[in-house]
Amino acid sequence: MFRQGDVLIMPVAEESVPSGAADAVGEPRDARGRLVLALGEVTGHAHAVTGRGRLIREPGSAEGPMLLHLPEGGRVVHEEHAAIPLPRGWFRVVRQREYLPGSVRVVAD
C-alpha cells in the first residue's frame, strides 16, 4: 500500500481487476504527460503518476475510486512530497474523504 498526502494507492491482484478494465478508455494525461490522481484546487499542485500506463475511472463516480495500470511501473510525484516508486501492476486509487455532519466530501489541497 502507498500513500501520498490525501491519495491512497493499493495493489490489486490481476485476477481481481474488474472485467473490461483492461479495455476501458483511460483518463487523458495532463499537459506535462502525467496521469493526475488528484489536483489541488487552491495550489494547482497535483498528485500524479509518471511512466507508461493508464488511469481508469470506475463507472458512475466522478470523484470515486480509480484503477491504475502500470505495465512497467511508475512514480507518484507531487510538488510538496517525495516521489514514490510503484512496481508494475494494477492499483486502486482512493481519495481521502472527510466526514462533516450530514455529509462526506473529498479532501482537497
All heavy atoms as an XYZ file, in Angstrom:
824
protein
N       0.845     -1.166      0.000
C       0.000      0.000      0.000
C       0.900      1.242      0.000
O       1.946      1.244      0.631
C      -0.893     -0.016      1.235
C      -2.228      0.519      0.963
S      -3.424      0.479      2.322
C      -3.178     -1.053      3.138
N       0.449      2.271     -0.667
C       1.211      3.513     -0.786
C       0.279      4.679     -0.484
O      -0.887      4.652     -0.842
C       1.770      3.669     -2.205
C       2.555      2.473     -2.669
C       1.917      1.423     -3.319
C       3.908      2.390     -2.449
C       2.622      0.314     -3.750
C       4.627      1.284     -2.882
C       3.981      0.248     -3.531
N       0.813      5.705      0.166
C       0.020      6.906      0.434
C       0.899      8.120      0.158
O       2.053      8.175      0.551
C      -0.471      6.967      1.869
C      -1.257      8.278      2.113
C      -1.865      8.368      3.484
N      -2.980      7.477      3.701
C      -4.209      7.654      3.233
N      -4.495      8.693      2.487
N      -5.175      6.809      3.504
N       0.304      9.093     -0.515
C       0.964     10.384     -0.710
C      -0.108     11.435     -0.457
O      -1.051     11.575     -1.237
C       1.546     10.514     -2.113
C       2.406     11.768     -2.266
C       2.894     11.933     -3.677
O       2.100     12.224     -4.565
N       4.189     11.739     -3.876
N       0.041     12.154      0.659
C      -0.962     13.153      1.012
C      -2.326     12.518      1.153
O      -2.498     11.547      1.880
N      -3.315     13.028      0.423
C      -4.690     12.536      0.533
C      -5.031     11.455     -0.484
O      -6.202     11.162     -0.715
C      -5.682     13.693      0.440
C      -5.539     14.498     -0.839
O      -4.553     14.289     -1.565
O      -6.402     15.342     -1.115
N      -4.010     10.826     -1.079
C      -4.229      9.781     -2.078
C      -3.681      8.450     -1.554
O      -2.527      8.376     -1.139
C      -3.540     10.148     -3.413
C      -3.670      9.026     -4.417
C      -4.125     11.431     -3.980
N      -4.517      7.418     -1.578
C      -4.130      6.070     -1.181
C      -4.079      5.208     -2.435
O      -5.015      5.224     -3.244
C      -5.157      5.498     -0.195
C      -4.935      4.057      0.261
C      -3.642      3.943      1.067
C      -6.128      3.584      1.080
N      -2.992      4.440     -2.599
C      -2.802      3.587     -3.774
C      -2.595      2.164     -3.276
O      -1.619      1.882     -2.579
C      -1.594      4.069     -4.604
C      -1.814      5.530     -5.012
C      -1.399      3.172     -5.819
C      -0.575      6.205     -5.534
N      -3.532      1.277     -3.621
C      -3.499     -0.097     -3.127
C      -3.315     -1.074     -4.282
O      -4.047     -0.993     -5.281
C      -4.805     -0.423     -2.409
C      -5.099      0.508     -1.248
S      -6.694      0.186     -0.471
C      -7.831      0.570     -1.790
N      -2.363     -2.000     -4.166
C      -2.195     -3.012     -5.213
C      -3.461     -3.853     -5.360
O      -4.164     -4.123     -4.387
C      -1.046     -3.882     -4.696
C      -0.341     -3.045     -3.686
C      -1.385     -2.148     -3.092
N      -3.740     -4.258     -6.594
C      -4.890     -5.117     -6.897
C      -4.349     -6.331     -7.644
O      -3.632     -6.181     -8.641
C      -5.925     -4.381     -7.780
C      -7.045     -5.303     -8.206
C      -6.467     -3.157     -7.073
N      -4.684     -7.516     -7.161
C      -4.269     -8.737     -7.841
C      -4.887     -8.786     -9.237
O      -6.036     -8.375     -9.425
C      -4.692     -9.957     -7.031
N      -4.131     -9.276    -10.193
C      -4.585     -9.345    -11.594
C      -5.966    -10.002    -11.712
O      -6.823     -9.528    -12.444
C      -3.560    -10.127    -12.420
C      -3.848    -10.172    -13.891
C      -3.320     -8.978    -14.647
O      -2.314     -8.398    -14.250
O      -3.944     -8.632    -15.666
N      -6.201    -11.065    -10.940
C      -7.480    -11.775    -11.034
C      -8.633    -10.996    -10.395
O      -9.795    -11.318    -10.609
C      -7.381    -13.180    -10.422
C      -6.990    -13.221     -8.975
C      -5.484    -13.240     -8.724
O      -4.682    -13.107     -9.669
O      -5.114    -13.370     -7.550
N      -8.325     -9.946     -9.643
C      -9.364     -9.129     -9.002
C      -9.711     -7.873     -9.795
O     -10.598     -7.125     -9.397
C      -8.921     -8.726     -7.600
O      -8.758     -9.875     -6.800
N      -9.014     -7.640    -10.897
C      -9.303     -6.472    -11.736
C     -10.662     -6.693    -12.396
O     -10.912     -7.753    -12.969
C      -8.195     -6.283    -12.800
C      -8.561     -5.177    -13.776
C      -6.865     -5.992    -12.126
N     -11.572     -5.717    -12.294
C     -12.906     -5.875    -12.901
C     -12.823     -6.189    -14.388
O     -11.967     -5.657    -15.098
C     -13.559     -4.513    -12.680
C     -12.827     -3.903    -11.538
C     -11.422     -4.426    -11.637
N     -13.720     -7.059    -14.836
C     -13.736     -7.405    -16.262
C     -13.997     -6.148    -17.076
O     -14.772     -5.290    -16.692
C     -14.809     -8.463    -16.548
O     -16.074     -7.955    -16.238
N     -13.327     -6.035    -18.164
C     -13.482     -4.870    -19.040
C     -12.527     -3.734    -18.717
O     -12.366     -2.820    -19.519
N     -11.882     -3.759    -17.557
C     -10.977     -2.661    -17.190
C      -9.784     -2.586    -18.126
O      -9.339     -1.498    -18.488
C     -10.503     -2.816    -15.741
N      -9.286     -3.730    -18.549
C      -8.108     -3.741    -19.427
C      -8.387     -3.060    -20.762
O      -7.475     -2.512    -21.379
C      -7.625     -5.170    -19.647
N      -9.649     -3.077    -21.196
C     -10.014     -2.480    -22.487
C     -10.715     -1.133    -22.350
O     -11.087     -0.528    -23.347
C     -10.931     -3.443    -23.254
C     -10.255     -4.773    -23.515
O      -9.049     -4.786    -23.819
O     -10.937     -5.812    -23.396
N     -10.913     -0.661    -21.127
C     -11.633      0.598    -20.901
C     -10.814      1.791    -21.374
O      -9.582      1.753    -21.390
C     -11.964      0.750    -19.423
N     -11.511      2.843    -21.732
C     -10.851      4.083    -22.145
C     -10.243      4.742    -20.906
O     -10.915      4.888    -19.880
C     -11.867      5.038    -22.808
C     -11.215      6.374    -23.133
C     -12.442      4.394    -24.052
N      -8.990      5.130    -20.997
C      -8.307      5.758    -19.871
C      -8.527      7.258    -19.812
O      -8.962      7.888    -20.779
N      -8.227      7.824    -18.653
C      -8.285      9.275    -18.469
C      -7.165      9.925    -19.288
O      -6.084      9.348    -19.448
C      -8.090      9.622    -16.989
C      -9.227      9.174    -16.101
C     -10.480      9.987    -16.341
O     -10.432     11.218    -16.194
O     -11.505      9.380    -16.691
N      -7.370     11.133    -19.778
C      -6.308     11.803    -20.534
C      -5.161     12.239    -19.618
O      -5.358     12.463    -18.424
C      -7.016     13.023    -21.133
C      -8.178     13.265    -20.241
C      -8.591     11.928    -19.687
N      -3.994     12.363    -20.198
C      -2.837     12.876    -19.467
C      -2.890     14.393    -19.465
O      -3.514     15.002    -20.327
C      -1.543     12.397    -20.118
C      -1.342     10.901    -19.912
C      -0.075     10.409    -20.587
N       0.089      8.989    -20.341
C       0.822      8.479    -19.360
N       1.496      9.276    -18.561
N       0.912      7.183    -19.190
N      -2.220     15.017    -18.495
C      -2.186     16.482    -18.453
C      -1.161     17.005    -19.461
O      -0.524     16.228    -20.185
C      -1.935     16.986    -17.032
C      -0.522     16.746    -16.516
O       0.322     16.148    -17.228
O      -0.249     17.160    -15.380
N      -0.992     18.295    -19.517
C      -0.079     18.930    -20.477
C       1.371     18.493    -20.275
O       2.173     18.575    -21.201
C      -0.188     20.444    -20.377
N       1.701     18.013    -19.085
C       3.064     17.555    -18.792
C       3.231     16.058    -19.021
O       4.270     15.499    -18.732
C       3.432     17.920    -17.363
C       3.497     19.437    -17.180
C       3.583     19.886    -15.752
N       4.720     19.347    -15.033
C       4.927     19.532    -13.734
N       4.064     20.253    -13.031
N       5.961     19.018    -13.145
N       2.170     15.399    -19.519
C       2.244     13.973    -19.821
C       2.016     13.068    -18.630
O       2.319     11.880    -18.686
N       1.460     13.604    -17.545
C       1.243     12.822    -16.325
C      -0.200     12.355    -16.228
O      -1.105     12.970    -16.773
C       1.561     13.679    -15.090
C       2.916     14.322    -15.109
C       3.092     15.305    -13.969
N       2.032     16.303    -13.965
C       1.819     17.179    -12.990
N       2.596     17.192    -11.925
N       0.840     18.061    -13.057
N      -0.402     11.280    -15.474
C      -1.738     10.814    -15.115
C      -2.058     11.438    -13.770
O      -1.440     11.108    -12.756
C      -1.768      9.290    -15.010
C      -1.496      8.534    -16.302
C      -1.260      7.057    -16.014
C      -2.648      8.723    -17.269
N      -3.001     12.369    -13.722
C      -3.297     13.112    -12.497
C      -4.284     12.328    -11.637
O      -5.400     12.046    -12.061
C      -3.840     14.519    -12.818
C      -4.249     15.240    -11.544
C      -2.787     15.319    -13.570
N      -3.845     11.997    -10.419
C      -4.688     11.276     -9.460
C      -5.540     12.238     -8.658
O      -6.667     11.928     -8.302
C      -3.825     10.446     -8.510
C      -2.813      9.497     -9.159
C      -2.011      8.777     -8.089
C      -3.506      8.519    -10.085
N      -4.981     13.401     -8.321
C      -5.703     14.423     -7.560
C      -5.058     15.770     -7.846
O      -3.835     15.894     -7.806
C      -5.656     14.124     -6.064
N      -5.883     16.757     -8.116
C      -5.401     18.101     -8.424
C      -5.770     19.032     -7.289
O      -6.923     19.061     -6.849
C      -6.027     18.599     -9.731
C      -5.613     19.974    -10.217
C      -4.119     20.019    -10.531
C      -6.412     20.352    -11.450
N      -4.805     19.787     -6.784
C      -5.059     20.759     -5.725
C      -5.729     21.987     -6.308
O      -5.127     22.698     -7.110
N      -6.985     22.219     -5.920
C      -7.733     23.346     -6.464
C      -7.132     24.682     -6.056
O      -7.188     25.649     -6.801
C      -9.202     23.280     -6.016
C      -9.980     22.119     -6.597
C      -9.794     20.818     -5.813
O      -9.176     20.846     -4.718
O     -10.250     19.777     -6.305
N      -6.556     24.757     -4.864
C      -6.002     26.008     -4.359
C      -4.587     26.237     -4.884
O      -4.263     27.314     -5.370
C      -6.016     26.016     -2.811
C      -5.331     27.256     -2.264
C      -7.446     25.937     -2.297
N      -3.742     25.208     -4.796
C      -2.322     25.367     -5.137
C      -1.998     25.086     -6.584
O      -0.976     25.523     -7.082
C      -1.471     24.416     -4.275
O      -1.829     23.065     -4.605
C      -1.670     24.656     -2.793
N      -2.833     24.292     -7.258
C      -2.525     23.881     -8.618
C      -1.552     22.714     -8.660
O      -1.217     22.223     -9.730
N      -1.083     22.275     -7.487
C      -0.205     21.105     -7.430
C      -1.019     19.856     -7.717
O      -2.236     19.851     -7.576
C       0.447     20.983     -6.051
C       1.357     22.118     -5.740
N       1.776     22.380     -4.465
C       1.943     23.065     -6.513
C       2.579     23.426     -4.459
N       2.684     23.864     -5.694
N      -0.328     18.769     -8.098
C      -1.040     17.539     -8.426
C      -0.315     16.312     -7.895
O       0.916     16.267     -7.918
C      -1.201     17.418     -9.936
N      -1.084     15.359     -7.417
C      -0.573     14.014     -7.171
C      -0.721     13.341     -8.531
O      -1.841     13.229     -9.051
C      -1.406     13.285     -6.124
C      -1.359     13.929     -4.772
N      -0.299     13.760     -3.906
C      -2.225     14.744     -4.157
C      -0.537     14.442     -2.798
N      -1.705     15.060     -2.924
N       0.380     12.931     -9.135
C       0.329     12.416    -10.496
C       1.302     11.260    -10.657
O       2.256     11.114     -9.889
C       0.670     13.533    -11.486
N       1.062     10.453    -11.675
C       1.915      9.310    -11.975
C       2.638      9.563    -13.288
O       2.031      9.983    -14.275
C       1.078      8.006    -12.071
C       1.939      6.843    -12.537
C       0.437      7.699    -10.732
N       3.940      9.306    -13.265
C       4.740      9.380    -14.481
C       5.059      7.950    -14.911
O       5.105      7.045    -14.098
C       6.041     10.161    -14.251
O       6.819      9.496    -13.244
C       5.760     11.592    -13.814
N       5.281      7.766    -16.166
C       5.584      6.435    -16.701
C       4.439      5.941    -17.563
O       3.362      6.536    -17.599
N       4.707      4.847    -18.271
C       3.668      4.259    -19.123
C       2.545      3.708    -18.272
O       2.784      3.178    -17.198
C       4.274      3.117    -19.944
C       5.091      3.588    -21.112
C       5.330      2.464    -22.103
N       4.107      1.681    -22.263
C       4.091      0.380    -22.536
N       5.191     -0.284    -22.685
N       2.944     -0.266    -22.665
N       1.354      3.823    -18.758
C       0.226      3.263    -18.028
C      -1.068      3.968    -18.364
O      -1.111      4.865    -19.203
N      -2.121      3.550    -17.659
C      -3.442      4.142    -17.872
C      -4.130      4.305    -16.542
O      -3.984      3.497    -15.633
C      -4.296      3.240    -18.765
C      -3.814      3.198    -20.180
C      -4.708      2.417    -21.123
N      -5.137      1.137    -20.580
C      -6.414      0.797    -20.384
N      -7.388      1.618    -20.689
N      -6.733     -0.381    -19.897
N      -4.940      5.347    -16.452
C      -5.772      5.615    -15.292
C      -7.214      5.479    -15.755
O      -7.631      6.143    -16.705
C      -5.504      7.023    -14.771
C      -6.254      7.449    -13.523
C      -5.874      6.556    -12.338
C      -5.940      8.900    -13.203
N      -7.967      4.605    -15.087
C      -9.335      4.300    -15.500
C     -10.280      4.683    -14.376
O     -10.151      4.189    -13.257
C      -9.476      2.801    -15.820
C      -8.454      2.414    -16.896
C     -10.895      2.463    -16.242
C      -8.132      0.949    -16.911
N     -11.200      5.577    -14.654
C     -12.189      5.989    -13.659
C     -13.299      4.942    -13.630
O     -13.810      4.539    -14.672
C     -12.756      7.348    -14.020
C     -13.593      7.940    -12.902
C     -13.826      9.413    -13.088
N     -12.636     10.209    -13.275
C     -11.842     10.639    -12.299
N     -12.103     10.313    -11.057
N     -10.797     11.382    -12.563
N     -13.648      4.498    -12.431
C     -14.700      3.492    -12.323
C     -16.042      4.118    -12.696
O     -16.312      5.266    -12.358
C     -14.708      2.889    -10.928
C     -13.435      2.087    -10.691
C     -13.492      1.207     -9.467
O     -14.595      0.852     -9.027
O     -12.420      0.869     -8.965
N     -16.893      3.389    -13.410
C     -18.165      3.931    -13.901
C     -19.028      4.504    -12.787
O     -19.064      3.968    -11.689
C     -18.851      2.721    -14.538
C     -17.762      1.737    -14.782
C     -16.706      1.990    -13.756
N     -19.676      5.628    -13.091
C     -20.655      6.204    -12.183
C     -20.093      7.037    -11.053
O     -20.816      7.383    -10.135
N     -18.808      7.383    -11.097
C     -18.247      8.132     -9.986
C     -17.183      9.112    -10.464
O     -16.092      8.702    -10.836
C     -17.638      7.173     -8.963
O     -17.094      7.893     -7.903
N     -17.498     10.405    -10.417
C     -16.541     11.421    -10.845
C     -15.380     11.553     -9.865
O     -14.260     11.837    -10.259
C     -17.249     12.764    -11.001
N     -15.622     11.371     -8.571
C     -14.577     11.530     -7.556
C     -14.177     10.213     -6.908
O     -13.314     10.183     -6.064
C     -15.054     12.492     -6.459
C     -15.328     13.889     -6.942
C     -14.070     14.647     -7.313
O     -12.980     14.291     -6.834
O     -14.181     15.597     -8.094
N     -14.842      9.133     -7.292
C     -14.641      7.859     -6.614
C     -13.366      7.141     -7.012
O     -12.478      7.718     -7.637
N     -13.273      5.864     -6.650
C     -12.058      5.094     -6.909
C     -11.710      5.037     -8.388
O     -12.580      5.082     -9.249
C     -12.398      3.705     -6.383
C     -13.569      3.878     -5.491
C     -14.295      5.077     -5.990
N     -10.429      4.936     -8.646
C      -9.918      4.793     -9.993
C      -9.019      3.570    -10.026
O      -8.481      3.155     -8.999
C      -9.114      6.028    -10.401
C      -9.922      7.310    -10.460
S      -8.899      8.759    -10.804
C      -8.248      9.102     -9.181
N      -8.825      2.990    -11.191
C      -7.883      1.907    -11.376
C      -6.693      2.449    -12.154
O      -6.861      3.201    -13.111
C      -8.516      0.748    -12.147
C      -9.590     -0.025    -11.402
C     -10.269     -1.006    -12.356
C      -8.983     -0.767    -10.223
N      -5.522      2.061    -11.728
C      -4.281      2.489    -12.370
C      -3.556      1.239    -12.839
O      -3.363      0.306    -12.056
C      -3.425      3.256    -11.353
C      -2.020      3.669    -11.772
C      -2.067      4.664    -12.924
C      -1.281      4.246    -10.579
N      -3.195      1.198    -14.111
C      -2.427      0.073    -14.638
C      -1.064      0.579    -15.079
O      -0.969      1.485    -15.911
C      -3.148     -0.588    -15.815
C      -2.421     -1.786    -16.319
N      -2.154     -1.983    -17.649
C      -1.887     -2.845    -15.665
C      -1.492     -3.117    -17.788
N      -1.318     -3.652    -16.602
N      -0.022     -0.002    -14.490
C       1.363      0.365    -14.816
C       2.087     -0.884    -15.316
O       2.581     -1.682    -14.517
C       2.071      0.941    -13.583
C       1.466      2.210    -13.005
C       2.165      2.590    -11.702
C       1.562      3.347    -14.011
N       2.169     -1.078    -16.634
C       2.792     -2.292    -17.163
C       4.300     -2.362    -16.913
O       4.874     -3.447    -16.937
C       2.477     -2.247    -18.654
C       2.195     -0.821    -18.950
C       1.635     -0.226    -17.694
N       4.921     -1.222    -16.641
C       6.369     -1.199    -16.398
C       6.717     -0.522    -15.079
O       7.885     -0.211    -14.837
C       7.062     -0.461    -17.544
C       6.863     -1.125    -18.887
C       7.374     -0.280    -20.030
O       7.917      0.819    -19.799
O       7.225     -0.730    -21.181
N       5.737     -0.253    -14.254
C       5.980      0.511    -13.029
C       5.924      1.996    -13.327
O       5.755      2.415    -14.469
N       6.055      2.817    -12.308
C       5.997      4.267    -12.480
C       6.359      4.956    -11.175
O       6.843      4.321    -10.234
N       6.095      6.253    -11.122
C       6.387      7.040     -9.920
C       5.237      7.983     -9.645
O       4.704      8.600    -10.561
C       7.655      7.880    -10.112
C       8.909      7.093    -10.126
C      10.166      7.896    -10.462
N      10.061      9.330    -10.446
C      10.761     10.147     -9.648
N      11.600      9.651     -8.786
N      10.623     11.443     -9.728
N       4.876      8.106     -8.357
C       3.888      9.097     -7.951
C       4.675     10.336     -7.560
O       5.600     10.264     -6.739
C       3.050      8.618     -6.747
C       2.007      9.664     -6.386
C       2.388      7.293     -7.045
N       4.337     11.470     -8.152
C       5.057     12.717     -7.886
C       4.090     13.792     -7.407
O       2.894     13.741     -7.682
C       5.813     13.210     -9.147
C       6.887     12.214     -9.566
C       4.850     13.461    -10.303
N       4.636     14.746     -6.663
C       3.890     15.903     -6.175
C       4.915     16.961     -5.810
O       6.009     16.642     -5.327
C       3.043     15.525     -4.958
C       2.139     16.629     -4.480
N       2.597     17.644     -3.664
C       0.827     16.866     -4.690
C       1.585     18.465     -3.397
N       0.507     18.017     -4.014
N       4.561     18.202     -6.014
C       5.495     19.302     -5.772
C       5.923     19.428     -4.309
O       6.986     19.973     -4.031
C       4.865     20.623     -6.236
C       4.688     20.731     -7.739
C       3.444     20.036     -8.285
O       2.730     19.338     -7.536
O       3.186     20.174     -9.497
N       5.129     18.928     -3.363
C       5.443     19.094     -1.941
C       5.745     17.788     -1.213
O       5.859     17.779      0.002
C       4.279     19.808     -1.244
C       4.052     21.203     -1.765
C       2.799     21.838     -1.183
O       1.899     21.099     -0.757
O       2.738     23.077     -1.172
N       5.838     16.666     -1.960
C       6.098     15.365     -1.344
C       7.242     14.679     -2.083
O       7.476     14.953     -3.257
C       4.857     14.461     -1.425
C       3.655     14.997     -0.728
N       3.480     14.917      0.624
C       2.551     15.619     -1.202
C       2.319     15.462      0.958
N       1.732     15.901     -0.136
N       7.890     13.739     -1.402
C       8.909     12.920     -2.065
C       8.209     11.992     -3.059
O       7.082     11.549     -2.822
C       9.680     12.104     -1.031
N       8.889     11.696     -4.172
C       8.336     10.774     -5.165
C       8.277      9.372     -4.577
O       9.103      8.994     -3.738
C       9.195     10.786     -6.426
N       7.294      8.596     -5.009
C       7.122      7.225     -4.551
C       7.196      6.307     -5.768
O       6.367      6.423     -6.683
C       5.757      7.029     -3.860
C       5.644      7.937     -2.646
C       5.552      5.566     -3.478
C       4.265      7.934     -2.019
N       8.169      5.385     -5.793
C       8.210      4.428     -6.906
C       7.110      3.378     -6.738
O       6.827      2.937     -5.630
C       9.597      3.798     -6.793
C      10.004      3.985     -5.373
C       9.293      5.221     -4.877
N       6.480      3.021     -7.846
C       5.447      1.988     -7.850
C       5.906      0.839     -8.736
O       6.418      1.076     -9.839
C       4.120      2.526     -8.393
C       3.424      3.617     -7.598
C       2.200      4.112     -8.355
C       3.035      3.110     -6.220
N       5.704     -0.400     -8.299
C       6.046     -1.540     -9.154
C       5.034     -1.671    -10.284
O       3.990     -1.013    -10.278
C       5.958     -2.733     -8.194
C       4.951     -2.307     -7.179
C       5.134     -0.808     -7.019
N       5.321     -2.529    -11.228
C       4.335     -2.748    -12.300
C       3.138     -3.489    -11.723
O       3.240     -4.184    -10.714
C       4.958     -3.514    -13.453
C       5.286     -4.914    -13.122
C       5.943     -5.587    -14.287
N       6.067     -7.004    -13.974
C       6.290     -7.922    -14.846
N       6.459     -7.613    -16.116
N       6.372     -9.182    -14.488
N       1.981     -3.282    -12.352
C       0.775     -3.972    -11.922
C      -0.440     -3.069    -11.930
O      -0.437     -1.981    -12.496
N      -1.493     -3.548    -11.266
C      -2.764     -2.834    -11.147
C      -2.891     -2.282     -9.742
O      -2.474     -2.918     -8.777
C      -3.932     -3.780    -11.408
C      -4.144     -4.105    -12.842
C      -3.606     -5.150    -13.546
C      -4.970     -3.397    -13.766
N      -4.043     -5.122    -14.839
C      -4.887     -4.065    -15.001
C      -5.775     -2.262    -13.661
C      -5.585     -3.636    -16.128
C      -6.467     -1.831    -14.776
C      -6.373     -2.511    -16.003
N      -3.527     -1.093     -9.639
C      -3.721     -0.436     -8.352
C      -5.099      0.205     -8.313
O      -5.620      0.648     -9.328
C      -2.677      0.667     -8.146
C      -1.269      0.155     -8.212
C      -0.593      0.087     -9.424
C      -0.619     -0.268     -7.068
C       0.694     -0.393     -9.495
C       0.680     -0.747     -7.132
C       1.338     -0.808     -8.345
N      -5.675      0.286     -7.108
C      -6.895      1.055     -6.882
C      -6.447      2.357     -6.226
O      -5.683      2.349     -5.261
C      -7.864      0.312     -5.969
C      -9.167      1.068     -5.758
C     -10.220      0.222     -5.081
N     -10.437     -1.077     -5.686
C     -11.128     -1.319     -6.807
N     -11.670     -0.311     -7.459
N     -11.282     -2.524     -7.272
N      -6.920      3.473     -6.754
C      -6.568      4.797     -6.240
C      -7.796      5.369     -5.546
O      -8.863      5.469     -6.148
C      -6.123      5.735     -7.385
C      -5.782      7.111     -6.852
C      -4.954      5.132     -8.155
N      -7.636      5.735     -4.274
C      -8.757      6.246     -3.483
C      -8.365      7.591     -2.888
O      -7.285      7.728     -2.309
C      -9.130      5.261     -2.344
C     -10.288      5.795     -1.529
C      -9.450      3.890     -2.910
N      -9.212      8.577     -3.049
C      -9.022      9.887     -2.425
C      -9.540      9.851     -1.007
O     -10.617      9.313     -0.749
C      -9.782     10.965     -3.189
C      -9.346     11.203     -4.613
C      -8.123     12.077     -4.732
N      -8.231     13.345     -4.033
C      -8.800     14.437     -4.509
N      -9.322     14.443     -5.706
N      -8.841     15.534     -3.786
N      -8.800     10.423     -0.087
C      -9.254     10.508      1.301
C     -10.523     11.337      1.356
O     -10.677     12.322      0.646
C      -8.174     11.151      2.151
C      -8.551     11.263      3.604
C      -7.404     11.783      4.445
O      -6.249     11.635      4.092
N      -7.735     12.414      5.542
N     -11.436     10.934      2.228
C     -12.696     11.654      2.399
C     -12.762     12.210      3.811
O     -12.134     11.699      4.719
C     -13.866     10.730      2.126
C     -13.829     10.216      0.702
C     -15.075      9.462      0.348
N     -15.002      8.816     -0.929
C     -14.956      9.404     -2.101
N     -14.949     10.698     -2.185
N     -14.903      8.724     -3.217
N     -13.533     13.244      3.957
C     -13.674     13.917      5.243
C     -15.148     13.914      5.619
O     -15.994     14.269      4.805
C     -13.160     15.349      5.086
C     -13.290     16.209      6.291
C     -12.662     17.571      6.042
O     -13.209     18.355      5.243
O     -11.621     17.825      6.637
N     -15.426     13.509      6.850
C     -16.808     13.493      7.311
C     -17.162     14.848      7.906
O     -16.439     15.394      8.728
C     -17.022     12.410      8.371
C     -18.386     12.472      8.999
C     -19.502     12.013      8.307
C     -18.571     13.032     10.248
C     -20.765     12.095      8.861
C     -19.831     13.114     10.817
C     -20.925     12.648     10.117
O     -22.173     12.738     10.658
N     -18.264     15.385      7.465
C     -18.871     16.575      8.047
C     -20.272     16.150      8.459
O     -20.915     15.406      7.714
C     -18.938     17.711      7.024
C     -17.612     18.180      6.454
C     -17.838     19.132      5.287
C     -16.791     18.857      7.524
N     -20.757     16.560      9.595
C     -22.101     16.124     10.000
C     -23.108     16.295      8.857
O     -23.273     17.381      8.312
C     -22.421     17.038     11.186
C     -21.072     17.335     11.768
C     -20.151     17.461     10.570
N     -23.686     15.171      8.465
C     -24.687     15.188      7.411
C     -24.145     14.996      6.012
O     -24.905     14.913      5.065
N     -22.807     14.935      5.845
C     -22.263     14.764      4.507
C     -20.836     14.217      4.562
O     -20.228     14.160      5.620
C     -22.275     16.085      3.734
O     -21.351     16.978      4.314
N     -20.339     13.851      3.407
C     -18.957     13.401      3.245
C     -18.407     14.132      2.032
O     -19.108     14.274      1.030
C     -18.898     11.872      3.002
C     -17.482     11.434      2.729
C     -19.475     11.122      4.195
N     -17.174     14.617      2.117
C     -16.585     15.290      0.959
C     -15.173     14.793      0.741
O     -14.506     14.331      1.655
C     -16.601     16.809      1.136
C     -15.609     17.339      2.129
C     -15.645     18.860      2.167
N     -14.620     19.362      3.065
C     -13.426     19.785      2.659
N     -13.121     19.786      1.392
N     -12.546     20.223      3.534
N     -14.702     14.904     -0.503
C     -13.340     14.534     -0.850
C     -12.418     15.618     -0.326
O     -12.691     16.818     -0.478
C     -13.182     14.391     -2.388
C     -11.745     14.178     -2.775
C     -14.055     13.255     -2.889
N     -11.319     15.208      0.306
C     -10.354     16.171      0.835
C      -9.670     16.848     -0.347
O      -9.307     16.201     -1.326
C      -9.302     15.463      1.721
C      -8.199     16.415      2.126
C      -9.976     14.877      2.947
N      -9.481     18.153     -0.280
C      -8.843     18.917     -1.351
C      -7.690     19.727     -0.780
O      -7.757     20.207      0.340
C      -9.850     19.846     -2.003
N      -6.620     19.830     -1.578
C      -5.458     20.655     -1.177
C      -5.865     22.112     -1.139
O      -6.629     22.588     -1.895
C      -4.311     20.507     -2.182
C      -3.590     19.178     -2.026
O      -3.758     18.540     -0.974
O      -2.885     18.793     -2.965
